[in-house]
Amino acid sequence: MPGEIETTYFDSLSEQEQHLQENYSCIKDIFKTLKQLKNKDATDDELKQNLDNLSIYYRDLTRSSIDLKYNKYQTREIQLSHLDKISNEAQTFKRKHKTIYLREYVNTTESINGKSLEYINLLQRLSVDLVRQIEISDPNVSKINVDGWNPPKKIQVLLDKFGEPDADTRELKIQVQRYLDDIKMSRAKYSLENKYSLQEKLSEVTKAVNQWRAEWDNIEMMLFGDGSNSMKNMLANVESIKSKLEEEAKAESKEEEGEGEGNDVEMT
């Protein structure tokens, strides 16, 4: 058992595991001895030896159980002391460092993260798929075949110059980069124009379309809906009333014919 030496919580758990193994070993020895005592073929000397062993194993089990219980109590005390220490350290940190600074740090970190995501999103929207870039401004192009696509003429000329023996590769790289930057700036310009110039018109058109859709739904419900005021139900009611009137007219005509035949019989 540990003496005055300070023990960590992990060491206490390790020691408790060791006591558990020892206690388990004692229980196994006791069960093994009890099984041997049940042997009917055992001699008296063997039975006496097993009884002596059982007494020894029982003392070992009692001692091991006491040590295990004490170690469990000690481990719990160390755990509580560590929890108190952590709580005191947290209180000390809270007194030394104001929580407002921590909150400000978290807010600043979240703001930086949000700005980073916006920047990445902006780069993705302004970047260009250069492999599929097509010069649609060429009036001779009336049909775009993506599979048979050729690179733009200007960039093709610059790329061909790289194969010349006396080519200034540094200057050519600058021209290629300038050409790509012009494409990105043009795309950025169109993106901004679409966002700020056409967005309002698009919203108005969308609003008008939604209004017309709602009106069309109302007209459709009025014509073909299942409501009591729909044209479909009104026509069905008209047909029903018409059929009833026809049946009543037929019934009245039959009654009149019957009365006429009766009058003829009386006159005769």
HELIX and SHEET records of a PDB file:
HELIX    1   1 TYR A    9  LEU A   37  1                                  29    
HELIX    2   2 ASP A   44  LYS A   96  1                                  53    
HELIX    3   3 THR A   99  LEU A  126  1                                  28    
HELIX    4   4 LEU A  130  ARG A  132  5                                   3    
HELIX    5   5 LYS A  153  LYS A  161  1                                   9    
HELIX    6   6 THR A  169  TYR A  196  1                                  28    
HELIX    7   7 LEU A  198  PHE A  224  1                                  27    
HELIX    8   8 MET A  231  MET A  267  1                                  37    
END                                                                             
